[in-house]
């Protein structure tokens, strides 16, 4: 009879180099990435201590932190109760320092009378990002919400008017004011609001905790609760909130985890 230690060693060895990939994921993952995998019927999947939701046909989705460690582990339990471990190496990302000057000082160090509004804005965003619908729009292939120059990258350490701030939680795409913004995936609009820092802001739910964020918009063309199709117009580029020029801040979330949308986008199409 095998000892418990021996059984555990056997299970760990099943996910060593060259072991079968049972999750349908890339062999190497990337910090800040969003991933969709699939398992067989009756299998449950644990990502760390979190049990992942599964679609009826076995698809699941999860995101990695911007500074995720060098390895992540999954535990699979089949319908017979057999447990297997799967380990994946995580590719480290380099995050630059981005200096932005010329902002109104009240947008860098807000006056005390604005702090209550900022707190209320943050609470509204957190609520929208807790949406846990059964939609499966996250399985679509992302398209660019707008075409333009990348003026800010995910994870950059920002220094605003000389003051260090939190890392950038999305990517910035510079484009002329009024340029049309489209939905990168189908989904349901969960928030439309004018926020202090991000101006006219829209959040769209794509199911299983996946949502996208569109900020600094000039015009908003959708309403909360509205269903949108991939490629549908949702607004136009602007510079509302804390911005030095017209651009779209495009964010991606898995529940409360901010992710890097650039990892899911192909090359921009050239203008005709």
Secondary structure, 3 states (H helix, E strand, C coil): CCCHHHHHHHHHHCCCCCCCCCCCCCCEEECCCEEEEECCCCCEEEECCEECCCCCCCEEEEECCCCCCCEEEEEEECCCCCEEEEEEEEECCCCCEEEECCCCHHHHCCCHHHHHHHHHHHHHHHHHHCCCCCCCHHHCCCCCCCCCEEEECCCCEEEECCEECCCCCCEEEECCCCCEEECCCCEEEEEEEEECCCEEEEEEEEECCEEEEEEEEEEECCCCCCEECCCCEEEEEECCCCCCCCEEEEEEEECCEEECHHHHCCCCCCCC
